[in-house]
């Protein structure tokens, strides 16, 4: 009977590897058949398994364990995909108060599909914002202001086009703003945030999916909190309709913009 294997990748909620995670594997009879450490990239490989039903328990100090029931087959590798281990204290929210964005340790990124085959990424280098944490957390709020002229994609010709009236029109509309109206818990450390998003003087209600990453003391005596948020925008909703190349007759940029926001915020004393 051929041996087989189980593979996967162990990550934190914000996508970082968890290199100290341990995978314990039991067979259908409840016997432990493997105990494996993941590598520095969070990759999990459990070789030497025989076909049949197994339970995989992935654990790491300070994080909630994850269990998966899998069926492995003779001569094949069973892919578990991404295995996410949230913090064990994910339910603990930051201290109530005003948390100001630290732009030096934060990022606002927009991604669009180019010619339907690859992604073009841009970053807004100028932005500011704050998180007002309340008790209860559902009464918290977020405000963000982005400098549209600060867009950068590592290509000056493209950057100038994005600043033009075809896209951001920075001379007429120097800022993008968002202010949350509602915040709803969707998981132990996950939240859905909705509110008015204004770009090119057009306002639409936008949902951001937020992961709270925890808090930490900094070397200067302050307290910092980490958040990661994602959203999707339809650029046609904001009158950014430039889209086609007459020479080739196909869409140059996709309509959907994926927004990724990584924030480190400092508690104001």
Secondary structure as UniProt FT lines:
FT   STRAND          3..11
FT   TURN            13..14
FT   TURN            19..20
FT   STRAND          22..27
FT   TURN            28..29
FT   STRAND          32..37
FT   TURN            40..41
FT   STRAND          43..50
FT   STRAND          52..59
FT   TURN            61..62
FT   STRAND          66..72
FT   TURN            74..75
FT   STRAND          77..84
FT   TURN            88..91
FT   STRAND          97..101
FT   HELIX           103..105
FT   STRAND          107..114
FT   TURN            115..117
FT   STRAND          118..124
FT   STRAND          127..133
FT   HELIX           137..139
FT   STRAND          141..147
FT   HELIX           148..150
FT   STRAND          151..152
FT   HELIX           156..163
FT   TURN            165..168
FT   TURN            170..172
FT   STRAND          175..187
FT   TURN            188..189
FT   STRAND          190..199
FT   TURN            200..201
FT   STRAND          202..217
FT   TURN            219..220
FT   STRAND          223..234
FT   HELIX           235..238
FT   TURN            246..248
FT   STRAND          253..267
//
